[in-house]
Amino acid sequence: MAVAWFWYNWLETDYDTLAGELIAVHLIEYASYVTGAKVAGFDHYPLDNLVAPGFP
């Protein structure tokens, strides 16, 4: 986030831009959580019941 802030010359008062960048960075950083891959216990179920586990 700091790199984007520097690169695009954002100001400290660009709240909407900084908030959007914060969300985008977190979605990229935790992409496996967003897609459902980090579900605890998914290996305890029969594979026939898992249509798409979610890990790309």
C-alpha positions as CSV (number, residue, x, y, z in Angstrom):
1,M,0.0,0.0,0.0
2,A,2.8,2.4,0.8
3,V,4.4,1.7,-2.6
4,A,1.2,2.6,-4.4
5,W,0.8,5.7,-2.2
6,F,4.3,6.9,-3.2
7,W,3.9,5.9,-6.9
8,Y,0.6,7.7,-7.5
9,N,1.4,10.7,-5.3
10,W,-1.7,10.3,-3.1
11,L,-2.3,12.8,-0.4
12,E,-3.0,11.9,3.3
13,T,-6.5,13.3,2.7
14,D,-7.3,11.0,-0.2
15,Y,-9.5,8.9,2.0
16,D,-11.6,7.1,-0.6
17,T,-8.5,6.2,-2.7
18,L,-6.6,5.0,0.3
19,A,-9.5,3.0,1.6
20,G,-10.0,1.4,-1.9
21,E,-6.3,0.5,-2.0
22,L,-6.5,-1.0,1.5
23,I,-9.3,-3.3,0.4
24,A,-7.6,-4.2,-2.9
25,V,-4.3,-5.1,-1.1
26,H,-6.1,-7.3,1.5
27,L,-8.1,-9.1,-1.2
28,I,-4.9,-9.8,-3.1
29,E,-2.9,-10.8,0.0
30,Y,-5.6,-13.1,1.3
31,A,-6.8,-14.4,-2.1
32,S,-6.9,-18.0,-0.9
33,Y,-9.2,-17.0,1.9
34,V,-11.5,-15.1,-0.4
35,T,-11.8,-18.1,-2.7
36,G,-12.7,-20.4,0.2
37,A,-9.5,-22.5,0.1
38,K,-8.6,-22.1,3.8
39,V,-11.6,-23.9,5.2
40,A,-10.6,-25.9,8.2
41,G,-11.6,-29.5,8.0
42,F,-12.4,-29.7,4.3
43,D,-10.4,-33.0,4.2
44,H,-12.8,-34.6,6.6
45,Y,-15.6,-34.8,4.1
46,P,-16.1,-37.3,1.2
47,L,-14.6,-35.9,-2.0
48,D,-17.9,-36.6,-3.8
49,N,-19.6,-33.9,-1.7
50,L,-17.0,-31.3,-2.6
51,V,-18.1,-29.8,-5.9
52,A,-15.4,-27.1,-6.1
53,P,-13.2,-26.6,-3.0
54,G,-12.3,-23.1,-4.2
55,F,-8.5,-23.1,-4.5
56,P,-7.5,-22.0,-7.9
